Amino acid sequence: MRAIRTNTIRSRLSVLFSVLLASLAGLWAIAGLMTSNVLAADDPRPPLAIQFSLDRPIDAAAAPFVMAAAGGLFGAEALAVTINIASGSQDAIARVAAGTSDFALVDINALMRFRDKDKQGGPKIKAVFVLSNKAPYSIIARKSRGVRALTDIEGKNLGVAEGDLSARLWPAVANLNGIKIKSVKQSSISAAVREPMLSAGQIDAVTGFSYLSAINLRDRGVPADDLAVLKFADYGCEAYGFAIVANPALAAAKPEAVKGFVRAVIGGLNLAIRDPAGAAAEVANRMDGGSKDLELERLQSILRDNILTSEVKRNGIGAIDSARFERSIDQVGEDFKFQKRPQASDIFDDQFLPPLNGRLIN
């Protein structure tokens, strides 16, 4: 009887020991799974390769992107960004439409024209972030040639470079200010000779960007007090300027990548604002024969006149005021006859912007 009881006890202990081992094995398996999950969560995401097009060679206007790259902000968003240079806004937009670029910095008014001209039913490219709250469109004139205010342009010789975006809004600005366009002699010139011709007095004024032509002329030796920089924004032009456009397929498939790109650009802009001299140096280092001092002056002009506007200080960077944007569409339409006038929502998509507290600029 004792033997039977002993065997029974041993049998029961064996079963209990087997159950205990099975339980421990289960616990070890769960612990191992939890550990692997923690390690997986800690593993960095493989970066997504991104092609980004600038619509012109790098200068201080590209500082937010240069600083986002130099500061590791794109990498922090798991993006490996390669910057390429297009031959203008139309080319940059076409690259995004074709999918050879994922993002591009382009003139948002050129985007309106591109979308309207597209008869092939291509991707509906939209802007997802506005960098230039005010377009830099201007007339740059010599005071010594008799041009000090916009109304002085009547009877003068105005040089207009081929493809110049400022010239596209000139009819609207002229109409707003009661200027007879036919009274202004417009001379078509190459962009390469725009500043040299004005510097030499062969023309009285040129259309161009305030932060390009005016600063380039001073660099050529034209005295600052002889230059009149007549910014269209000061004369009723409602246009926004440069904006980031995104490939629609990427935006649909990887919306977090678009949001991350925008966040990195905002971070790069903040770095440029905090240290404009450092940003100018970073830009100049990426230019062929770039001048840190010249790009610093250019960056300060861009920040003051085109980016850090009262609207941005109130509403944050990157968004649009819909009513103002609608008025700007009408102004574009004074020179460009739309097949179908777009609405603001046809051109701009705000769903990738951070909340307001992520867009406020100090």
C-alpha positions as CSV (number, residue, x, y, z in Angstrom):
1,M,0.0,0.0,0.0
2,R,2.9,2.3,0.8
3,A,4.4,1.6,-2.6
4,I,1.1,2.4,-4.3
5,R,0.8,5.7,-2.4
6,T,4.4,6.6,-3.2
7,N,3.9,5.9,-6.9
8,T,0.7,8.0,-6.8
9,I,2.5,10.9,-5.2
10,R,5.4,10.7,-7.6
11,S,2.9,10.6,-10.5
12,R,1.1,13.7,-9.3
13,L,4.4,15.5,-8.7
14,S,5.5,14.6,-12.2
15,V,2.3,16.1,-13.7
16,L,2.7,19.2,-11.6
17,F,6.3,19.6,-12.6
18,S,5.4,19.2,-16.3
19,V,2.6,21.8,-15.9
20,L,5.1,24.2,-14.2
21,L,7.7,23.7,-16.9
22,A,5.0,24.4,-19.6
23,S,3.9,27.5,-17.8
24,L,7.5,28.8,-17.5
25,A,8.1,28.1,-21.1
26,G,5.0,30.1,-22.0
27,L,6.2,33.0,-19.8
28,W,9.6,32.9,-21.4
29,A,8.0,32.9,-24.9
30,I,5.9,35.9,-24.0
31,A,8.8,37.7,-22.5
32,G,10.9,37.0,-25.6
33,L,8.1,38.3,-27.8
34,M,7.8,41.4,-25.7
35,T,11.5,42.0,-25.9
36,S,11.6,41.5,-29.6
37,N,8.7,44.0,-30.0
38,V,10.6,46.6,-27.8
39,L,13.7,46.1,-29.9
40,A,11.7,46.4,-33.1
41,A,10.1,49.6,-31.9
42,D,13.5,51.0,-31.1
43,D,15.0,50.1,-34.5
44,P,15.1,53.2,-36.7
45,R,12.8,53.3,-39.7
46,P,14.7,52.8,-43.0
47,P,14.7,56.3,-44.6
48,L,12.4,56.9,-47.5
49,A,14.3,58.2,-50.6
50,I,12.9,61.6,-51.7
51,Q,13.6,63.7,-54.8
52,F,13.1,67.4,-54.2
53,S,13.3,70.0,-57.0
54,L,14.1,73.6,-56.7
55,D,12.9,75.7,-59.6
56,R,16.2,77.6,-59.9
57,P,19.8,77.3,-58.7
58,I,20.3,77.5,-55.0
59,D,20.5,80.9,-53.3
60,A,19.2,82.2,-50.0
61,A,15.6,81.4,-50.9
62,A,16.5,77.8,-50.4
63,A,17.8,78.4,-46.9
64,P,15.0,76.5,-45.1
65,F,15.7,73.3,-47.1
66,V,19.5,73.7,-46.8
67,M,19.2,74.1,-43.0
68,A,16.7,71.2,-42.7
69,A,19.3,69.0,-44.5
70,A,22.3,70.3,-42.6
71,G,20.5,70.1,-39.3
72,G,19.5,66.5,-39.8
73,L,15.8,67.4,-39.7
74,F,14.9,65.4,-42.9
75,G,16.7,62.4,-41.4
76,A,14.8,62.8,-38.2
77,E,11.6,62.3,-40.2
78,A,13.1,59.1,-41.8
79,L,13.5,60.9,-45.2
80,A,16.7,60.8,-47.3
81,V,16.2,63.9,-49.4
82,T,18.2,64.6,-52.6
83,I,17.9,68.1,-54.0
84,N,17.9,68.6,-57.8
85,I,17.6,71.8,-59.9
86,A,14.9,72.4,-62.5
87,S,14.9,75.0,-65.2
88,G,11.9,76.9,-63.8
89,S,8.6,76.4,-62.0
90,Q,6.9,74.8,-65.0
91,D,9.7,72.2,-65.3
92,A,9.7,71.6,-61.5
93,I,5.9,71.0,-61.5
94,A,6.2,68.7,-64.6
95,R,8.8,66.6,-62.7
96,V,6.4,66.2,-59.8
97,A,3.5,65.3,-62.2
98,A,5.7,62.7,-63.9
99,G,6.8,61.3,-60.5
100,T,10.5,61.9,-61.1
101,S,10.4,64.3,-58.2
102,D,8.3,63.8,-55.1
103,F,8.3,67.5,-54.0
104,A,9.2,70.8,-55.6
105,L,9.4,74.5,-54.6
106,V,7.5,76.4,-57.2
107,D,5.7,79.7,-57.8
108,I,2.1,78.9,-56.8
109,N,0.8,81.3,-59.5
110,A,2.7,79.2,-62.1
111,L,1.0,76.2,-60.6
112,M,-2.4,77.7,-61.4
113,R,-1.4,78.2,-65.0
114,F,0.1,74.7,-65.3
115,R,-3.0,73.1,-64.0
116,D,-5.2,75.1,-66.3
117,K,-3.1,74.2,-69.4
118,D,-3.0,70.5,-68.6
119,K,-5.2,68.9,-71.3
120,Q,-3.8,65.3,-70.7
121,G,-5.7,64.7,-67.5
122,G,-2.5,64.4,-65.6
123,P,-2.1,64.2,-61.8
124,K,-3.8,67.0,-59.9
125,I,-0.8,68.6,-58.4
126,K,-1.5,70.8,-55.4
127,A,0.6,72.9,-53.1
128,V,0.8,71.6,-49.5
129,F,2.8,74.4,-47.9
130,V,3.3,78.1,-48.7
131,L,6.7,79.4,-47.9
132,S,6.4,82.9,-49.4
133,N,3.4,84.6,-47.9
134,K,4.0,87.5,-50.2
135,A,5.3,87.1,-53.7
136,P,8.6,88.9,-54.4
137,Y,7.3,90.4,-57.7
138,S,8.7,93.9,-58.2
139,I,9.8,96.6,-60.5
140,I,13.4,97.7,-59.8
141,A,14.2,101.1,-61.2
142,R,16.9,103.8,-61.2
143,K,15.9,107.0,-59.4
144,S,18.4,108.8,-61.5
145,R,16.3,107.7,-64.5
146,G,13.3,109.5,-63.1
147,V,11.5,106.5,-61.4
148,R,10.9,106.9,-57.7
149,A,7.3,105.7,-57.4
150,L,5.2,103.3,-59.4
151,T,3.3,106.0,-61.3
152,D,6.7,107.3,-62.6
153,I,7.0,104.3,-64.8
154,E,4.7,105.8,-67.4
155,G,6.7,106.9,-70.4
156,K,9.7,104.8,-69.3
157,N,11.5,101.9,-70.8
158,L,10.8,98.7,-68.8
159,G,13.0,95.7,-69.4
160,V,11.1,92.4,-69.1
161,A,13.1,89.1,-69.1
162,E,11.7,86.1,-70.9
163,G,9.8,83.9,-68.4
164,D,9.9,86.5,-65.7
165,L,7.1,85.7,-63.2
166,S,6.7,89.4,-62.1
167,A,5.6,90.4,-65.5
168,R,2.6,88.1,-65.3
169,L,1.1,90.2,-62.4
170,W,2.2,93.6,-63.8
171,P,-1.1,94.1,-65.7
172,A,-3.2,93.6,-62.5
173,V,-0.9,96.0,-60.5
174,A,-1.0,98.6,-63.3
175,N,-4.8,98.5,-63.4
176,L,-5.0,98.8,-59.6
177,N,-2.9,101.9,-59.7
178,G,-4.4,103.6,-62.7
179,I,-1.3,103.2,-64.9
180,K,-1.7,103.0,-68.6
181,I,0.2,100.0,-69.7
182,K,0.5,101.2,-73.3
183,S,2.3,104.2,-72.1
184,V,5.2,102.0,-70.8
185,K,7.6,100.8,-73.4
186,Q,8.3,97.1,-72.6
187,S,11.6,95.7,-74.0
188,S,12.0,92.0,-74.1
189,I,15.5,91.1,-72.8
190,S,17.4,88.1,-71.6
191,A,17.5,87.4,-67.9
192,A,21.3,87.3,-68.2
193,V,21.5,91.0,-69.2
194,R,18.7,92.4,-67.0
195,E,20.9,93.8,-64.3
196,P,23.8,94.8,-66.7
197,M,21.4,96.8,-68.9
198,L,19.8,98.6,-66.0
199,S,23.2,99.2,-64.4
200,A,24.5,100.7,-67.7
201,G,21.4,102.9,-68.1
202,Q,20.2,101.2,-71.3
203,I,16.8,100.8,-69.7
204,D,15.0,102.7,-66.9
205,A,13.6,99.8,-64.9
206,V,13.2,96.0,-64.9
207,T,10.7,93.5,-63.6
208,G,12.1,90.9,-61.2
209,F,12.3,89.6,-57.7
210,S,13.1,92.2,-55.1
211,Y,15.7,90.0,-53.4
212,L,17.4,89.1,-56.6
213,S,17.7,92.1,-59.0
214,A,18.0,94.8,-56.4
215,I,20.7,93.0,-54.4
216,N,22.5,92.0,-57.6
217,L,22.5,95.6,-58.8
218,R,24.0,96.8,-55.5
219,D,26.6,94.1,-55.9
220,R,27.4,95.5,-59.3
221,G,28.1,98.9,-57.8
222,V,24.8,100.7,-58.3
223,P,24.4,102.9,-55.2
224,A,21.6,101.7,-52.9
225,D,20.1,105.3,-52.8
226,D,19.7,105.3,-56.6
227,L,17.5,102.2,-56.6
228,A,13.7,102.2,-56.2
229,V,12.4,98.7,-55.3
230,L,8.7,98.9,-56.1
231,K,7.2,95.8,-54.5
232,F,3.9,94.7,-56.1
233,A,2.7,93.7,-52.7
234,D,2.9,97.3,-51.6
235,Y,0.6,98.3,-54.5
236,G,-2.3,95.9,-54.1
237,C,-0.9,92.6,-55.4
238,E,-2.5,89.8,-53.4
239,A,-0.4,87.0,-54.7
240,Y,1.3,84.4,-52.6
241,G,4.7,83.3,-53.8
242,F,6.7,80.1,-53.6
243,A,5.1,76.9,-52.3
244,I,5.9,73.2,-51.9
245,V,4.0,70.9,-54.2
246,A,3.7,67.2,-53.7
247,N,3.2,64.2,-56.0
248,P,-0.4,63.1,-55.5
249,A,0.5,59.4,-55.5
250,L,3.0,59.9,-52.7
251,A,0.6,62.0,-50.8
252,A,-2.1,59.3,-51.0
253,A,0.2,56.4,-50.2
254,K,2.5,58.0,-47.6
255,P,0.8,61.0,-46.1
256,E,3.1,60.8,-43.0
257,A,6.1,61.4,-45.3
258,V,4.5,64.6,-46.7
259,K,3.7,65.7,-43.2
260,G,7.3,64.9,-42.1
261,F,8.8,66.8,-45.0
262,V,6.7,69.9,-44.1
263,R,7.7,69.6,-40.5
264,A,11.4,69.4,-41.4
265,V,11.1,72.5,-43.7
266,I,9.4,74.5,-40.8
267,G,12.3,73.4,-38.6
268,G,14.8,74.5,-41.2
269,L,13.1,77.9,-41.5
270,N,13.3,78.3,-37.7
271,L,17.0,77.5,-37.8
272,A,17.6,80.1,-40.6
273,I,15.7,82.7,-38.6
274,R,17.7,82.0,-35.4
275,D,21.0,82.0,-37.2
276,P,20.8,83.8,-40.6
277,A,24.5,84.2,-40.8
278,G,25.0,80.5,-40.4
279,A,22.3,79.8,-42.9
280,A,23.8,82.2,-45.4
281,A,27.2,80.4,-45.0
282,E,25.5,77.0,-45.5
283,V,23.8,78.3,-48.7
284,A,27.0,80.0,-50.0
285,N,28.9,76.7,-49.5
286,R,26.5,75.0,-51.9
287,M,26.8,77.6,-54.6
288,D,29.4,78.0,-57.3
289,G,31.3,81.1,-56.1
290,G,28.7,82.0,-53.6
291,S,29.2,85.0,-51.2
292,K,28.2,84.6,-47.6
293,D,27.7,88.3,-47.2
294,L,25.5,88.6,-50.3
295,E,23.4,85.6,-49.4
296,L,23.0,87.0,-45.9
297,E,21.6,90.2,-47.3
298,R,19.4,88.3,-49.6
299,L,18.1,86.0,-46.8
300,Q,17.3,89.0,-44.5
301,S,15.4,90.6,-47.4
302,I,13.4,87.4,-48.0
303,L,12.5,86.9,-44.3
304,R,11.5,90.5,-43.9
305,D,9.5,91.0,-47.0
306,N,8.2,87.6,-48.1
307,I,8.1,85.2,-45.2
308,L,7.6,86.8,-41.9
309,T,4.6,88.9,-42.8
310,S,1.9,90.1,-40.5
311,E,-0.4,87.4,-41.8
312,V,2.2,84.7,-40.9
313,K,2.7,86.2,-37.4
314,R,-1.0,86.0,-36.8
315,N,-1.9,82.7,-38.5
316,G,1.4,80.7,-38.7
317,I,3.5,79.7,-41.6
318,G,2.4,77.5,-44.5
319,A,-1.3,78.2,-44.8
320,I,-3.4,80.5,-47.0
321,D,-6.2,82.9,-46.4
322,S,-8.9,81.6,-48.7
323,A,-10.5,85.0,-49.4
324,R,-7.1,86.5,-50.3
325,F,-6.2,83.6,-52.4
326,E,-9.4,83.9,-54.4
327,R,-8.6,87.5,-55.1
328,S,-5.1,86.6,-56.2
329,I,-6.6,84.1,-58.7
330,D,-8.6,87.0,-60.2
331,Q,-5.4,89.0,-60.5
332,V,-3.6,86.2,-62.2
333,G,-6.6,86.0,-64.6
334,E,-6.0,89.6,-65.8
335,D,-3.0,88.4,-67.8
336,F,-3.8,84.7,-68.1
337,K,-7.2,83.6,-69.5
338,F,-8.2,80.5,-67.6
339,Q,-10.1,77.8,-69.5
340,K,-11.8,77.1,-66.2
341,R,-11.1,79.5,-63.3
342,P,-9.8,77.4,-60.3
343,Q,-10.9,77.6,-56.7
344,A,-8.5,77.9,-53.8
345,S,-9.2,74.2,-52.9
346,D,-8.1,73.2,-56.5
347,I,-4.6,74.6,-55.9
348,F,-3.9,74.3,-52.2
349,D,-4.4,71.3,-49.8
350,D,-4.0,72.1,-46.1
351,Q,-4.3,68.5,-44.7
352,F,-0.6,68.0,-44.4
353,L,0.1,71.1,-42.3
354,P,0.9,70.7,-38.6
355,P,-1.5,72.2,-36.0
356,L,-1.2,75.9,-35.5
357,N,1.2,75.6,-32.6
358,G,3.6,73.7,-34.9
359,R,3.5,76.6,-37.5
360,L,3.9,79.7,-35.3
361,I,7.1,81.5,-36.0
362,N,8.8,83.4,-33.2
